[in-house]
Amino acid sequence: MSAKELNKNLEEIFSNHSEDTCITYEEIVELFEKAPTAAQVKNIIKHSQKYKKCLFTSSEHAKVLNKQESDARRAAQKKMLEDSDSEDFDITKERELLEWSRSDSPVRMYLREMGQIPLLTKEEEISISKRIESGENIILDAICSVPYLVDFILDYKDPLINRERRVKELFKNFEEEGEKEAEEGVEVV
């Protein structure tokens, strides 16, 4: 990417954000093929000053949003207390609300941070499933090369080939039969 194209993309990122939002480093880093140079970093800082934008990491941004949300929640609680009569005050409801707001805070922060991670594309999902299938085939070939397992495997041959059963079920059943044989061997003695 040329310097002009990069500068144009930076201009778009900074100009398209609303006034009250900050820009995360992760959004900016997506533009670069490799680590930005010192001159490029200065250009980023120049744009942030020009458009009066703050720069945060995703986790810092999540913390700021979380703090804003908790401040708004406290203000709403305070307003509700001021508006309600002192006789209507119910300590159990207030305690439940306080406990909920405490436990909610880390969860919201976690979800915000997870929201920054892109989901798999269709092509990536297909690639992963092909790798899993290939791995299962390799495991199946390895198992089939062990002579004493051949009879055991023949019972599962068709379901495995037709993908009606998974390879790990074969191991599970093999372990269960081994345990039964061991238990029967102990009882006979």
N, C-alpha and C positions, 0 to 999 in steps of 0.2 A: 504494500500500500504506500502510495507516495505521500509526501508531507502535506501537499495540498488537500488530498482526499482525507487524510487523517484530521487536518485542521477543520475541514468542512464537517466531518462527522462529530468532532468535539463541539463545534458551534451548534449543531443540531441538538445534541444531548443537553447542553446547558440552556439553550433557548426554549426547548420544548417543556422543560420542567416548570411547574407552577412556582410561584414566589415563595411559598412557605415550606417547600420540600427540599430535602437535602439529596445529594447524589452520592451513591455508594461507589467505592473504588471498584467493586466488582462490575458495575455497569461500564465503567471507563475501560477496565482491563480487557473487556471483550473486544475492543477495537484493535488491540495490539496483537501481533503475531508472536512477538517475544517481549521481554521486559523492556519498558520504556527507558529511553536515554534521559540524561539530565536535562537536555534541551526540551524534550517532550514533556517532562515533568513540569518545567517552568511554564510551558505553554498551557498545561492543564491548570496550574495555579493562576495564571493570568486570566483564563476563562472563568474560573470560579470567582475571582475578584470582580471581573467585569459584570457578571450576572448576579453577583452577591449570593452565591450558593455555598453551602457548607459541604464538605466532603467527609464521609464516614465509611467505616467498614460496615458490612451488613449487621454484624452483632451490635456495634455501637448504635446504629440506626434503630435497631429493634429495642435497645434499652431506652433510647430517647422516646420512641413511640409508646413504649410501655409506661414510662414515667408520665407522659402527657395523659395517657388513659387513666392511670391511677389518680392523678391530680383532678381530672374531670369527675371521676367517681367520688372522690372525697368531697369535692365541691357540691355534687348532687346530694350526697349524704348530709352535708352540713345544711344545705338549703332545705332539705326535707325535715331535718330536725327543727330548724327555725320556724318553718311553716306549720308544723304540727303543734298541737296543744301539749303542754307538759303532762297532762293526765293520760294522754293516749300513748305515751312512750312505753314500748314493750322491749325489755332487755333481751329476751330470747331472740326476737327477730333481729335486733341490732347485732347480737353476737354471731348469729348465723350469717348475716351480711358481711361482717368483718372477716369471719373465717373463710367465706367464699372468695372474697377479694384477695386474701392472702394466698390461697391455694391456686387461684386463677392466674395470678401474675406470672409465675414461671412457665405455666402451660402456654399462655399466650406468647411469651417470648420464644419458647421452643417452636411453636407453630409458625411464628413470623420468620424465624431463621430457616426453618425447613422450607418455607415458601420461596426462599431465595435460590434453592437448589433446583435446577431444571429437571423435569421428568424425562423418562426415556422416550425417544421417538419410536415410531413404528419399526424403522429399519434397525435400531439398536435392539429392540425386543426380539425381532426375528433373528438377529445375529446371535444373541444370547441363547435363544431356544435351540438354534442349530448347534452351538457349542455344547449345550447340555446333552442333546441327542447324540452327538459325536462321542462325548465322554461316556455315555451309557453303552454305546456300541463297543468302545474300547474295553470297558469293564466286562461286558458280556463275553467278548473274545477271550479275555484273560481267564475268566471263570471256566469257559469251555475248554481251555487248554489243560485243566487239572483233571486227570483220569478218574479219580474216585468221585468227582462231582457230576460226571456225565449222566449217570442214572437219575440222580436227583434233579438235574436240570431238564432232562427229557420230559419230566412231568409238567414243567413250566414252559416248554419250548414254544408251543403255539401261542399262549397268552402273551409271552414276552415279545415274540415277533410281531404279533398284531397290536402291540402296545396296549393290551387290555390290563396287563400287570406291569409294575415297575421293577427294576432290578433290585432296589432295596427291599422289596417284599420277599424276594428270593432269599436274601440273607436273613431276614427276620424269620422266615419259615425254617430255614436251615438251622438257625440257632435254637428255635423252639424244639425241633426234632432231636437235636443234640442233647438238650436239657432233659427231654422225656426219656431218652435212652439212658442217660446217666442216672436218672431217678430210678428207672426199672432195674438197672444194674446194682444199685445200692440195696433195693428191696430184696433182690434174689439172694444176696449174700447172707 
